[in-house]
Amino acid sequence: MTKSLLLHALSLNDRILEPNSLPLHGRVWGYAKEECTRDGFIGHCLTMLSELGMTAGGISLSNKDVVAFDAQGKGRTYTVVISLHDDSLASRYFYFLGIWRHMEVFGKATALPELSADSDTLKADFQYEAYFSDAPLQRNACDKLIDGEMFAQQLYEGQLHLYGNDQMRNGAAAGFVLAPLVNSTSLPRDEVRHALYSLRNLMALRAQVMRMYRKVWDSSDETGLYSEAMRLMRQARQNHVAASEWDGMVCDSGDSMLQLSELSYQRSRQQGEVHNLDTLFESIIGELKATEVPGISALWPRMRLPFGHAVGLLEERIDILRRTGKQCEIILQLLHSRMLANQQGMLEGIAGSLSGAGTGRD
């Protein structure tokens, strides 16, 4: 791998995030930091390892951000990697737990330990299973390792193949297989680490965009503001409005404008964040020097689908806010005009009564 500025921060500390003795088989879980404290995640990791039947002595996580240790389970040795914080942007959003093992013969390993369906441990925001072969693989061999439709990319200008199914719905684990294009006993260690590290960060960036999409999708703030604007419009256009009602409508209109301003800022900030995550996603792809695999659909466009969905949803919500803003401006103008007209009518009424009273005295 040529030396370059690794924009997702492959630092010396981060190099222990994934093991690199091939062939490898592992699973990685990502947990949103918004949903869990540091101590809570540490407790979850220890509980999860216990439920998976793994034992390890002398684990200390209190003063470390990244730890890697061996654990025994079902007669096998696993490498456990826990990242509470590292230098990548992905670490701003997620904690990571990875369980890896070295395979003596690629493709003949038993399944990794799994939690029972009724486990009440913390649910991961995303997870994926990865195989890293030390020899070239035929496509049918990859089909046996990962389920669903297959996508692929060549990495490092054709030195590695990456196959994936990109299944991330309903908590399912996505599946990936990495393999060299030709037999080689000297696959660069940096490329092994960098490929695994990049895959983890790509999955995390994608998962963060999916989290943002779900939050915006579940929000009814925009429609609520628009409905409130329509209610005020109908009220302001009534033929008869009591004098005491004008003050309430002005206050309600002001509250709506304040909420509109805050929500518009929030959606613009989220739109900018999606753009930044997409830019980082693209930079990682650039570092991997990826090209397409003939005859197989490209993996990157498939993985980037949530970015397009999030951009489209945010644009739709921002458009609703623009229309609501215009309605609020019209309402303010209408309220102002109606209040002036009401005051004019009152003044004319007062003047008329005074005039009538003066005539009576004559």
N, C-alpha and C positions, 0 to 999 in steps of 0.2 A: 504494500500500500504506500503510495507516495505521501510524503509528509505534507500536511495541509492544516489550515486552521479549522479545527473540528468545532463547528458552531454549536453543537449540542454538548460541548465540554467533556471530552474524553480525557480526564485528568489522571494522574498517577493513582490517586485514591480510587477513582472509579474503575480502574482496571481489574479489581477483584470482584466486580459485580457479577460476572458470569465466569464459570470455569471454562477452560479451553483445551482440555485433553480429550482428543477424539478417539472413537465416536462418542457422542453425547446424546442424552435423552433427558428432558426436563420439563417442568411446568412453572410458570410465573403467574403470580396474582398481583393485581394492583388495587389499592384501597384509597379512596379519596380522603385527603387530609381534612376536608370540610366536615366529614362525618365522624372522625375519630381523632382522639388525642394521641400524642406520642406514647404515653404510658399505656393507654388503652390498646394501641396497636401491638406494643411489646407483649402485653398480656395475652392478646389474641394469638400471636405467633406461638407462644409457649403452649397455650391450650390446643391449638391446631396440631402442632407437632405431636403432642401427647395423644390426641385422638387418632392421628395417623399411625400410631404405634412406634414412634421414633424416640430414641433416648440419646441424650448428649450431655456430657458433664462439663462443668466449668464455663458455662455460657454467661457472659457479662455484656449487657447492652446499655448499662447506665451512662457510660461516658463515651460511647462510640456512635457514630452515625451510620457506618457500614461495617457489617461483620460477616464472616464466612467461616463455617465450621462443619465438621463431619458428624453425622448422626447415624446411629444403627437402627435398622428396622427390617423385620422379616428376613433376617439373615443377610442383608445387603447393607452396603455403606452408601449413604447419600451425602452430597454436599449441599448445605443449606446456606442461602445468601439472603440476608435481611438488610434492606436499605431504608433507613429512617430519613436520611437527607444526603444528597450528593450534589455534584456541580451542574447537573443537567436541568434544563427548564422543566422537564417532565416531573422532576422531584419537587418542584414547587406545588404540584397538585396531588401527588400520590406517594404513599408508602409502597414498598415492593417486598414481596416474599418469593423466593425461588427455591425449588428443590430439583437437584440435578444428580445424575449418576453416569458413570462411565460404563459403556457396554463393551463386553469382550468381543461379541460378534454383532455387527449392526443388523437391526431388524428382527433379532430373536430375543429381545428383552421382554420380560413380563410387564404388565401395566404398572404405572406408578401408583403408590397408595392414594386412595381417595377418601374423602369424608363421606359419612353416611348421609342419606337424603334427609334425615330428620335432625341433622346437626344444627344447633342454634348459634354457631359461631358467626362472626361478622361476615357478611356477604361481600365478595369482591366486586368492584366496579367492572373489571375485565380480567380475563385470564386466557392464557394460551399455552399450548403444548408444542415443544420444538424438538426436532431430531436434527443432529448435525453429523453427517456421514463423513468417513475418512476416505471414501472411494466414490466414483461416479455411480449414479443410479438411473435406471430406466423409469419411465413415467409410470408403468404399471406397479413398480415397487413403491412409488410415492402414493399411489392410489390406495394401497393397503394400509398405509400409515395415517392418512388423513381422510376425513369424510367430506362428502359434498363436492360441489363444482370446484375444479382446480384452476388456479391462476399461477403465474410464474414471472420471474425476472432473472436476468443474468446480472451478477454483481462483479465489481472490480474488473470491468472490461472483459467479461467472459470467464473469469477464473472460477466463479462460484455460481451455482444455480440455487434460487430460492423459490420453493413451491409453497402455496398457501391456499386455504379454503375460505379464510376471512369470515368464519361463522362466529358472530358475537351477539346473537339475539337470545333473549330469555336466559341469560347467564351461562350459555354454552361456551366452551373453550374453543377458540380458534386453533387451527393446526398449521404448523409450518415444518418444512423439511429443507435443510441446506446440504448441499453436496458439491464437491469439486467437479469441474467439467472433465478433467482428465486425472488419471492415477498420478499421485504425487506423494512422496514421503516428506516433502518440505513445504507444506502449506503454511504460509507465514502466520505466526502466533498473533500478530497485531490484527490481521484480517479476521481471524476467528473471534477474537474479543470484540473487535469493532462491529462485526456483523451482528453478533448477539446483542450487544449494547444498543446498536441502532434499531434493531427490531423491537426491543423493549420500549425505547423512547417513541418510536412511530406508533406503537399500539397505545401508549399512554396519551400522546397528543390527540389521537383519534378518539379515545375514550373521553377525554376532557371536552372535546367539541360535542360529543353525544350527550354528556351531562348538561351542557349549556342548552342544547337543543330541547331536551326534555323539560328543563326549567321554564324556558320561554313558552314552549308548547302548552304546558300545564297552567300558565298564567292567564288570568282573565282581566288583567289590569286595563289593557287597551280597550277592550269591548265595554268594560265598566265605565271608563271615562267617556267614551263615545255615547253610551246610553244616557249618562248623566247630562251631557251637553244637549242631547235631544230633548230630555225632560225639561231643562231650563228654557230651551227654545220654545217649546209648546206653552210653558207657563207664561213666558214673557209676551207671547202673541195673543193671550186671552183678551177678550174685549173689555172685561172689567177686572182690574187688579186692585186689591185693597192697598191702602197706603202702607200698612204694616208689612206687607209682603215684599215690597221693593228691597228693603234692607236685607231680608233673608236671601233673596235671589242674588244680590250683589255679593254677599258673603260666600254663598255656594259657588258662584262663578269664580271668585278669587281662589277658593280652595281647589277647584278643578284646574285652574291655570297653574298653581303651584305643583300639584301632582303631575300634571302634564310635563312641566319643565323637568322635574326630577326623573320621571320615567323616560323621557326623551334622552336625557344624559346617560341613564343606565343602559338603554338599548344601543346608543352610539358607542359607549365604552365596550359593550359586549361585541358589537360589530368589529371594532378595532382589535379586540382580543382574538376573535376568530381569524382575522386577517394575519395577525402576528403568528398564531399557531400554524396557519397554513404556510406561511413563509418559512418557518422553522422546519416543518415537514418537508418542504421542497428542498431546503438546504441539506437535510440529512440524506435525501435521495441523491442529491448531487455528490455528496461525499462517498456514497456507495458506488458511484460510477455505473449506474444501472442502465441496462438496455433490455429490449424485449426478447422473449424466447419464441422462435418461429413455431407457429402452429398452436400456441397456447395464449389465452387471453392474459393481458398484462395485469399484474397484481396491484400496482400503485393506483390506477384509476379507481379500482374497486374499493381500496382502502380509503380513498379520499372522498367517497360519496357523502359521508356525514358533513364534510366541510361545505359542499354545495347546498345540502339541505338546510344547514344552519344559516348560511348567508341568505338563502331565499326566504326563510321564515323571518329572519330579522328585518329584511327589507319590507316584507309584508306588514310586520308590526309597526315599523317606522312610518310606513305610508298611512296606516290607520291614525297614528299620532299626528301626522301632518294635517290630515283631514279634520281631526278633532280640534287641532289648534286653530284652523281657519273658522270652524264652527264657533269656537269660543270667542274669537275676535268679532264675529258677526253678532253673537249674543251680547257682548259688551256694548257694541254700537247700538243695538236694538234697545237694551236696557237704558242706555243714556238718552236715546231719543224718546222712548216711552215715558221716562221719568220727567224729562223736560216738558213734554206735552201734558203730562199729568199736573205738573206744577203750574203750567200756563193755564190749564183749565181751572185749577183751584184759584189762581190769582184773578182770573176773569170772573169766577163766581163771587169772590170776595168783593171785587170792584163793583159788580152788579148789585150785590146786596147793600153795599155802602151807598151806591147811587140811589137805589130805591128808598133807603132810609132817609136820605137827604131830601128827596122829593116829598116824602110824607110829612116832614117837618114844615116845609113851606105851606 
